[in-house]
Amino acid sequence: MSTDSSSDSSVDTVAEKTPLKLELKVDSPHPCLRHVVVTIPREEVQRYTREAFDEMVSDAQVPGFRAGRAPRKLVEKQFKDRISERVKSSLLMDSLSQVTDEAEFSAISEPDFDFESIELPEDGDFKYEFKVEVRPEFETPNWKGLKLVRPVEPITDNEVQKSIRGLLGRNCQPEAVDQPAEDGDLILLNAKFRHNGRVLSEMEEERVRLGKSLSFSDGVCEGFGEVMTGVREGEYRTAKVKISNEVQLEELRGQEVDAEFEVIEVSRKILPELTPSYLMDLGDFESVAEFEQFVRSSLERQVVYRQDQELRKQVVELLTGEAKWDLPPDLVRRQTRRELERKMLEMRRSGFDEETIRRLVNVLKQNLRSATESSLREHFILEQIAEDESIEADPQDYDAEIELIAEQSEMTPRRVRARLEKNGQMDALRNQIIERKVIGLITAAAEVEERPAPARGEDQEMFAVYHSVLGTKETDSIPEAKYDDKGPATEDEKK
């Protein structure tokens, strides 16, 4: 609910329009919700009506009269309904603009009202009401001088080589084998998921890597590796999937459902040699050393990402201790996609591959309600600090983020920007930039102790797929890498 204003004296009289006289009543049924009643006196309705007719009379086309020559009363009678709609629209836009400027709350969504249901009365005041989600009011917590711990995580040559093997594996085509499946093999699967004999969903021709477990959008098959090791093409295996405690269907929260896997094909990847021609195909690398440095740089960004996440976690725990305000369920539900988009953008710009992102997103998805509530509290506090300190996202900040995403996705920055704008993800990028800046400001003013990072808890033996075991649309709404597809680019995106 934001508007632009201009102080340019050359702007026409629309910008200098006399402010509306209005009465504003604001109730707070919830810390994050305002119920607003706007009353516009009759004299203002009449003023807007006169101005609307004045504009129309000058060029109104009435049969039997030249344009602009018809008597005013005849114009008023013939165009009454059209003028009424125009006046209503103008009164709503202007009054909402004033509410935004004058009200003592910070809106985070558009007003919730039905334009068609609002009527401009024949007599009396014009009154309408709406609800709007707002940032809760609270005192900015003291963020200076916090005691934080930054995990130190050196990158070894072994880790670089392991990452190279993983990257080469993702970039080479698997070859079908007529052998029992081994750890690390790829299995093309069909699957059916049942509960008490009822089919919940079906998954068709999904290629997964054989590891310890298999993650879905709303559950995990922990025994996947044990069940599927040794399987051959054409065979079937059954296993259990543990459903998340936060799924929409309450009766299945935390329950186990039956999974039947049909093996269509077992395939294995043979890693290619790093020949000069292959290095050029990978990314115009002129030497193995240059390629290794690229991989090391990606690993370094991943370390920085993990450090930032750990520092962010500590900062948030210290600053949100008193932030106990409840959040409206509708707000939380609408913000789940924003949170997923923000996380995915952060991970892509930090050099994580899509397999790792799927795994981390599924973990987030399975705990999305509580994770989103926590993230909203974080966002409100960090946004308020950003306002207090006049922190904004500058054009060069967007350029830097887009450059990093482009580097990871093998596309031009121009094409990445076009896809982000097309898919409405620039707002998520903006929030990501602002929040990272605020965390950086807080960290710079903190007492930071460096300690060796503990062994990472993420399960590298888990493979993830975006499939809802329960077949619910909510869990299928994970934002894909829409700007990372290999489909044909538009002419503008190619530049």
C-alpha positions in Angstrom: 0.0 0.0 0.0 2.7 2.5 -1.0 2.4 5.5 -3.2 4.8 7.8 -5.0 4.7 11.5 -4.5 6.4 14.4 -6.3 7.4 17.8 -5.2 8.1 19.0 -8.7 6.3 22.3 -9.2 6.0 21.6 -12.9 3.6 18.7 -12.3 0.0 19.4 -13.3 -2.8 20.2 -10.9 -3.6 16.5 -10.3 -0.4 16.3 -8.1 -1.6 19.5 -6.3 -5.1 18.3 -5.7 -6.7 19.5 -2.5 -6.4 16.8 0.2 -9.6 15.0 1.1 -11.4 15.8 4.3 -11.9 12.4 5.9 -12.5 10.7 9.2 -10.3 7.6 10.0 -11.1 5.0 12.6 -8.6 2.2 13.1 -9.1 -0.8 15.3 -6.4 -3.5 16.1 -8.1 -6.9 16.3 -4.7 -8.5 16.0 -1.1 -7.2 16.4 -0.6 -7.8 12.6 -4.0 -6.7 11.4 -5.9 -3.3 11.3 -9.6 -2.8 10.7 -10.0 0.6 9.1 -13.2 2.6 8.6 -13.0 5.6 6.3 -15.7 8.2 6.3 -15.7 10.9 3.6 -18.2 13.8 4.2 -20.9 14.5 1.7 -19.4 17.8 0.7 -16.3 16.0 -0.6 -18.4 13.6 -2.6 -20.1 16.6 -4.2 -16.8 18.3 -4.9 -15.5 15.2 -6.7 -18.7 14.8 -8.6 -18.7 18.5 -9.8 -15.0 18.1 -10.9 -15.9 14.8 -12.8 -18.8 16.5 -14.6 -16.7 19.6 -15.4 -14.2 17.3 -17.1 -16.8 15.4 -19.0 -19.0 18.3 -20.1 -16.2 19.8 -22.2 -16.1 16.9 -24.6 -19.2 14.8 -23.9 -20.9 13.4 -27.0 -24.6 13.6 -26.8 -26.9 12.9 -29.8 -28.1 16.2 -31.4 -25.3 18.3 -30.0 -21.8 19.0 -31.1 -19.1 17.5 -28.8 -18.9 19.6 -25.6 -22.0 21.7 -26.4 -24.7 19.7 -24.7 -26.5 21.3 -21.7 -24.9 20.3 -18.4 -28.1 18.8 -16.9 -28.5 16.6 -20.0 -24.9 15.4 -19.6 -25.5 14.8 -15.9 -28.6 12.7 -16.6 -27.1 10.6 -19.5 -23.7 9.9 -17.8 -24.8 9.6 -14.2 -23.8 6.0 -13.7 -20.4 6.4 -15.5 -19.6 9.5 -13.4 -20.7 7.7 -10.2 -18.1 4.9 -10.9 -15.4 7.4 -11.7 -16.1 9.4 -8.5 -16.1 6.2 -6.4 -12.8 5.1 -8.0 -11.2 8.5 -7.4 -12.4 8.8 -3.8 -11.1 5.3 -3.0 -7.6 5.9 -4.6 -7.1 9.3 -3.1 -8.4 8.4 0.4 -6.3 5.2 0.4 -3.3 7.3 -0.5 -4.0 9.6 2.4 -4.5 6.7 4.8 -1.1 5.3 3.8 0.5 8.7 4.5 -1.4 9.5 7.7 -2.1 6.3 9.5 0.2 5.1 12.2 0.9 1.7 10.9 3.1 0.1 8.2 1.0 -2.0 5.8 2.6 -5.1 4.4 -0.3 -6.1 2.0 -2.9 -4.5 -0.1 -6.3 -3.5 1.6 -8.7 -6.4 1.7 -12.0 -5.1 0.3 -14.3 -5.8 -2.7 -14.4 -2.8 -5.0 -17.7 -3.9 -6.6 -19.5 -4.2 -3.3 -18.7 -0.6 -2.3 -21.5 1.8 -3.3 -21.4 5.5 -3.6 -24.6 6.7 -1.8 -27.1 9.1 -3.3 -27.2 11.1 -0.1 -25.0 11.3 3.0 -21.4 10.5 3.7 -19.4 8.0 1.7 -18.2 5.2 4.0 -16.2 2.1 3.4 -14.0 -0.3 5.5 -11.2 -2.7 4.9 -8.7 -4.9 6.7 -5.0 -4.7 6.1 -2.1 -6.7 7.3 0.6 -4.6 9.0 3.9 -4.9 10.6 3.4 -5.3 14.3 4.4 -2.3 16.5 7.4 -2.9 18.8 10.4 -1.2 20.1 13.5 -1.9 18.1 15.6 -4.3 20.2 19.2 -3.3 21.2 21.3 -4.9 18.5 24.7 -3.4 19.3 27.4 -5.3 21.2 25.9 -8.8 20.8 28.1 -11.7 21.6 28.3 -14.0 18.6 30.2 -17.1 17.4 31.3 -17.4 13.8 32.0 -21.1 12.7 35.3 -21.4 10.9 35.3 -24.1 8.2 38.5 -24.6 6.1 38.2 -26.0 2.6 40.6 -28.9 2.0 41.9 -30.2 -1.3 39.9 -33.4 -0.6 36.7 -31.5 -0.4 37.5 -29.7 -3.7 38.1 -33.1 -5.4 34.9 -34.5 -3.9 32.9 -31.5 -5.1 34.5 -31.9 -8.6 33.4 -35.6 -8.7 29.9 -34.5 -7.7 29.8 -31.8 -10.4 31.1 -34.1 -13.1 28.5 -36.7 -12.1 25.7 -34.2 -12.4 27.0 -33.2 -15.9 27.4 -36.6 -17.5 24.8 -38.9 -18.9 24.1 -42.1 -16.9 24.4 -45.5 -18.7 21.9 -48.2 -18.1 23.3 -51.3 -16.5 22.0 -54.8 -16.2 23.4 -55.2 -12.6 22.1 -54.9 -9.1 21.8 -51.3 -7.9 24.7 -50.0 -5.8 25.1 -47.0 -3.6 25.3 -43.9 -5.8 23.5 -45.5 -8.8 20.6 -43.8 -10.4 17.2 -45.5 -10.4 14.3 -44.6 -12.6 11.2 -45.2 -10.5 7.4 -45.3 -10.5 5.9 -45.2 -7.1 2.5 -45.5 -5.4 1.8 -44.3 -1.9 -1.0 -45.8 0.2 -2.5 -45.4 3.6 -4.9 -48.1 4.9 -5.1 -49.4 1.3 -6.1 -46.1 -0.2 -3.9 -44.6 -2.9 -2.7 -41.2 -1.8 -0.6 -40.3 -4.9 1.5 -41.7 -7.7 4.9 -40.7 -8.9 5.9 -41.5 -12.4 9.4 -41.9 -13.9 11.4 -40.0 -11.3 15.1 -40.6 -11.5 16.7 -40.7 -8.0 20.1 -41.4 -6.7 20.4 -44.4 -4.4 21.4 -43.3 -1.0 20.5 -43.8 2.6 17.1 -42.0 2.4 14.7 -40.4 0.0 13.1 -37.0 0.8 9.7 -35.8 -0.5 7.9 -32.5 -0.1 5.9 -33.8 2.9 7.8 -36.8 4.2 11.0 -38.9 4.3 11.6 -42.6 3.4 14.5 -43.3 5.9 15.0 -46.9 4.9 15.2 -46.2 1.1 18.9 -47.2 0.7 18.5 -50.5 2.6 15.4 -51.5 0.7 16.6 -50.6 -2.8 20.3 -51.8 -2.7 20.6 -54.8 -5.0 17.4 -54.1 -6.9 17.2 -54.8 -10.7 15.2 -53.4 -13.5 11.6 -54.7 -13.4 11.6 -55.4 -9.7 9.3 -54.0 -7.0 10.2 -53.0 -3.4 8.1 -51.6 -0.5 9.0 -49.2 2.2 7.6 -46.7 4.7 7.4 -42.9 4.4 7.2 -40.8 7.6 4.9 -37.9 7.0 5.8 -34.4 8.3 4.1 -33.1 11.4 3.0 -29.9 9.6 1.0 -31.3 6.6 -2.4 -30.0 5.9 -4.1 -33.3 6.6 -4.1 -33.4 10.4 -5.0 -37.1 10.6 -1.8 -38.0 8.7 0.6 -35.8 10.6 3.6 -37.9 11.8 2.1 -41.1 10.4 3.8 -43.7 8.3 2.4 -44.5 4.8 3.2 -47.4 2.5 5.4 -46.9 -0.6 5.6 -49.3 -3.4 8.6 -48.6 -5.8 8.7 -50.1 -9.3 12.2 -50.1 -10.9 12.1 -49.1 -14.5 15.9 -48.8 -15.0 19.2 -48.9 -13.1 21.9 -46.6 -14.5 25.4 -45.7 -13.5 27.6 -42.7 -14.3 31.1 -42.9 -15.6 33.0 -39.7 -14.8 34.6 -38.1 -17.8 38.2 -37.1 -18.0 39.1 -33.4 -17.6 40.3 -33.0 -21.2 40.9 -29.5 -22.7 37.8 -29.9 -24.8 35.6 -31.1 -21.9 36.9 -28.2 -19.7 35.8 -25.8 -22.5 32.3 -27.4 -22.6 32.0 -27.1 -18.8 32.5 -23.4 -18.8 35.3 -22.2 -21.0 37.9 -23.3 -18.5 41.4 -23.1 -20.0 43.0 -25.5 -17.4 42.3 -28.0 -14.7 43.7 -25.5 -12.2 41.2 -22.8 -13.3 38.4 -25.3 -13.0 39.5 -26.3 -9.5 39.6 -22.7 -8.5 36.1 -22.2 -9.7 34.9 -25.1 -7.6 36.9 -23.8 -4.6 35.2 -20.4 -5.0 31.8 -22.1 -5.0 32.7 -24.0 -1.9 33.9 -20.8 -0.3 30.5 -19.1 -1.0 28.8 -22.1 0.5 30.9 -21.7 3.7 30.0 -18.0 3.8 26.4 -18.9 3.4 26.5 -21.4 6.3 28.4 -18.8 8.4 25.8 -16.2 7.6 23.0 -18.6 8.5 24.6 -19.4 11.8 25.2 -15.8 12.6 21.7 -14.9 11.5 20.3 -17.7 13.8 22.2 -16.3 16.8 21.2 -12.7 16.1 17.5 -13.7 15.6 17.5 -15.7 18.8 18.8 -12.8 20.7 16.6 -10.1 19.1 13.3 -12.0 18.9 13.2 -13.2 22.5 10.4 -10.8 23.3 8.7 -11.0 19.9 5.8 -13.2 21.1 3.1 -11.6 18.9 0.9 -14.1 17.1 0.8 -14.1 13.3 -2.5 -14.4 11.3 -2.7 -17.9 9.7 -3.6 -16.3 6.3 -0.4 -14.1 6.5 1.7 -17.1 7.3 0.2 -19.2 4.5 0.7 -16.4 1.9 4.3 -15.9 3.0 5.4 -19.5 2.7 6.2 -19.1 -1.0 8.2 -15.9 -0.3 10.2 -17.8 2.3 10.9 -20.6 -0.1 11.9 -18.2 -2.9 14.2 -16.3 -0.6 15.9 -19.5 0.6 16.3 -20.8 -2.9 17.7 -17.5 -4.2 20.2 -17.4 -1.4 21.4 -20.9 -2.0 21.7 -20.4 -5.8 23.8 -17.3 -5.4 25.9 -19.1 -2.8 26.9 -21.9 -5.3 24.8 -24.8 -4.2 23.8 -27.4 -6.8 20.1 -28.2 -7.5 20.3 -31.6 -5.8 21.4 -29.9 -2.5 18.8 -27.2 -2.9 16.0 -29.8 -3.3 17.2 -31.6 -0.2 17.3 -28.4 1.9 14.0 -27.1 0.5 12.3 -30.3 1.3 13.5 -30.1 4.9 12.2 -26.5 5.0 8.9 -27.6 3.4 8.3 -30.3 5.9 8.5 -27.7 8.7 7.2 -24.8 6.7 4.6 -23.4 9.1 6.9 -23.0 12.1 9.8 -22.0 9.8 7.7 -19.3 8.1 6.4 -17.9 11.4 10.0 -17.7 12.6 11.1 -16.0 9.4 8.3 -13.5 9.5 9.3 -12.4 13.0 12.9 -12.2 11.8 11.9 -10.2 8.8 9.8 -7.6 10.8 12.7 -7.0 13.2 15.4 -6.8 10.5 13.2 -4.6 8.4 12.6 -2.2 11.3 16.4 -2.0 11.9 16.8 -1.3 8.2 14.4 1.6 8.3 16.0 3.0 11.5 19.4 2.9 9.8 18.2 3.9 6.3 19.5 0.7 4.8 18.2 0.1 1.2 18.9 -2.2 -1.7 20.8 -0.2 -4.3 20.9 -1.0 -8.1 24.5 -2.3 -7.7 23.3 -4.7 -5.0 20.8 -6.2 -7.5 23.5 -6.4 -10.2 25.9 -8.2 -7.8 23.2 -10.8 -6.8 22.1 -11.4 -10.4 25.8 -11.8 -11.5 26.2 -14.6 -8.9 23.0 -16.3 -9.9 24.0 -16.1 -13.6 27.4 -17.6 -12.9 25.8 -20.6 -11.2 23.1 -21.0 -13.8 25.2 -20.6 -16.9 23.0 -17.8 -18.3 23.6 -14.1 -19.0 22.8 -11.6 -16.2 20.3 -10.0 -18.6 18.4 -13.3 -19.0 18.5 -14.0 -15.2 17.1 -10.5 -14.5 14.3 -11.0 -17.1 13.3 -14.3 -15.6 13.3 -12.9 -12.0 11.1 -10.0 -13.1 8.8 -12.1 -15.1 8.2 -14.5 -12.2 7.8 -11.8 -9.6 10.9 -12.7 -7.6 12.6 -9.3 -7.5 10.8 -8.6 -4.2 12.3 -11.8 -2.6 15.7 -10.7 -4.0 15.2 -7.2 -2.4 14.4 -8.7 1.0 17.4 -11.0 0.8 19.7 -8.1 0.1 18.3 -5.9 2.9 18.3 -8.6 5.5 21.9 -9.6 4.6 23.0 -6.0 5.0 21.3 -5.7 8.4 22.9 -8.9 9.6 26.2 -7.5 8.4 25.6 -4.3 10.3 24.8 -6.2 13.5 27.7 -8.5 13.1 30.1 -5.6 12.6 28.9 -4.0 15.9 29.1 -7.4 17.8 31.7 -9.2 19.7 32.5 -12.1 17.4 34.4 -15.1 18.5 35.6 -17.6 15.9 35.4 -21.3 16.6 35.9 -24.5 14.4 32.6 -25.4 12.8 31.1 -28.7 14.1 30.5 -31.5 11.6 27.6 -30.5 9.4 24.3 -32.1 10.3 22.8 -32.2 6.8 22.5 -35.7 5.5 24.6 -36.0 2.3 23.1 -39.5 1.7 19.6 -38.1 1.3 18.2 -37.6 -2.2 15.3 -35.3 -2.6 12.4 -35.0 -5.1 9.6 -32.4 -5.4 6.7 -34.8 -4.9 3.8 -34.7 -2.4 3.2 -38.1 -1.0 -0.2 -37.0 0.2 -1.0 -35.6 -3.2 -1.9 -32.1 -1.8 -1.5 -29.1 -4.0 0.0 -27.1 -1.1 3.1 -29.2 -1.0 3.5 -29.2 -4.8 3.7 -25.4 -4.9 7.5 -25.2 -4.3 8.9 -22.5 -6.6 11.0 -24.1 -9.3 14.2 -22.7 -10.8 12.1 -20.9 -13.3 15.0 -18.7 -14.5 17.3 -21.6 -14.6 15.6 -23.6 -17.3 17.3 -24.6 -20.6 14.3 -23.8 -22.7 14.4 -21.3 -25.6 15.2 -17.7 -24.5 13.4 -14.8 -25.9 15.3 -12.4 -28.2 15.6 -9.9 -25.4 16.9 -12.6 -23.0 19.5 -13.7 -25.4 21.2 -10.3 -25.3 
